[in-house]
Amino acid sequence: MGQDPTKPALPWNKTRVSSRLGIEYPIIQGPLGGVPTQQLTAAVSNFGGLGSFGAHGWSPSAIKDVIAEIRALTSKPFAMNLWVSMEDEGAFTSSREAFARSLAPLAGHIHALGGTLPAYRPYVATKFEDQARVLLDAKVPVFSFIYGIPPKEILDECRAQGILIIGSATTPDEAVVLEQAGVDVIAASGFEAGGHRGSFLRPAEESLTGTFSLVPQVADAVSVPVVAAGGIADARGIVAAFALGAEGAQLGTAFLACEVSGANARHRDAILNGGARRTALTKGFTGRLARGIDNRLLEELNRPGVEILPYPLQRTLVRGLAIPAEKAAKTDLLPLWAGQSANLSRQSDVKTLFEALVSEVSAIAGPVLRWSRDESGK
Ligand SMILES: Cc1cc2nc3c(=O)[nH]c(=O)nc-3n(C[C@H](O)[C@H](O)[C@H](O)COP(=O)(O)O)c2cc1C
């Protein structure tokens, strides 16, 4: 459970997370579903961290290509990330009428920007199992996931293939069931985090624990190593996470601001230049609760009475506005994902960011971490 004063001091980077994942520094670039790039994933892995690729929106054949492309860019471990739950139940039954009602608050903006209104189409599912099959066949180094726990056969096959497993918890209870399922590492995701709340035991709205509270509770509840995610954007955050019992830190928004991320230039600029001082949670961007910059679009979609389609149908709808809004540089009408610490982001170059994190954590922490369960030196 984190640090133990009776244990010898070790370099801060020698934790069970770094030894289990086979990486030099226990710093994870969190999966950035929707805006992932092979270049960012590989770059972070090449610098000695763990790059992740958020592949949940991709077809199995596209995922296969992505894995090959990442492998061409790095020989180091990297993670492929999927969503265990791919849609809300209502996605299969949502009607044309509901689509029209949810389009109404966006239609005026789309017209004003000269865009094309998205058309209703019944939902066609991509199956998690088919995506996972590709990861298993390709024997990716690390399989990470949110929104639940994959079927036992998939996890068994991961273990048989030597694929390391990272599950994501938003509450201590979720961490406990992930440990029971046999994951190797748990990412504890506090509600400061940018992007979606991957809760799966209770509704996301009832699972809004902050990182500072969540991490020590998860570290106490499980014996597998914990990675802290949510609101960490610089070395101070990483050291604080370690003090709370984490053995690794996962950053999303800070990496989103880098040029090699898939975020558009306006999104990156907002994070780096003060446009992300206020963030908020909304279901309005996709249908599932997620954190983004509190702009006009978010506020309008959060208004009482606005009908939001089930995930992922709302995502399609909002994309219909995002395309013309981006062309017209209407940042206030774009879904701009960001965590609460976005405003601490300073670097647009991934190498500079990663090296600054490592050197600043080393300067603050030094060899002061005393792990109660270390696997270092193996
Ligand atoms: C744009 C965006 C997309 C994300 N997509 C995923 C995803 O597909 N899977 C996942 O496990 N986490 C996802 N996350 C969460 C991040 O991997 C990371 O845990 C989180 O951003 C950490 O909090 P921070 O934003 O405060 O750094 C996403 C975050 C952002 C900002």
The ligand as a Gaussian input file, in Angstrom:
#p B3LYP/6-31G(d) Opt

LIG

0 1
 C       -9.590000      13.415000     -25.247000
 C       -9.481000      12.329000     -24.226000
 C       -9.808000      11.038000     -24.610000
 C       -9.685000       9.999000     -23.688000
 N       -9.997000       8.717000     -24.075000
 C       -9.802000       7.679000     -23.221000
 C      -10.049000       6.350000     -23.653000
 O      -10.486000       6.093000     -24.778000
 N       -9.787000       5.359000     -22.762000
 C       -9.317000       5.592000     -21.499000
 O       -9.078000       4.652000     -20.749000
 N       -9.098000       6.868000     -21.068000
 C       -9.327000       7.890000     -21.904000
 N       -9.084000       9.179000     -21.485000
 C       -8.552000       9.418000     -20.135000
 C       -7.029000       9.580000     -20.171000
 O       -6.399000       8.450000     -20.688000
 C       -6.455000       9.902000     -18.787000
 O       -6.729000       8.892000     -17.875000
 C       -6.994000      11.213000     -18.251000
 O       -6.970000      12.191000     -19.251000
 C       -6.163000      11.657000     -17.051000
 O       -6.624000      12.876000     -16.560000
 P       -6.082000      14.302000     -17.056000
 O       -6.850000      14.596000     -18.288000
 O       -6.432000      15.219000     -15.935000
 O       -4.619000      14.177000     -17.295000
 C       -9.235000      10.253000     -22.371000
 C       -8.916000      11.566000     -21.992000
 C       -9.034000      12.608000     -22.914000
 C       -8.665000      13.995000     -22.476000

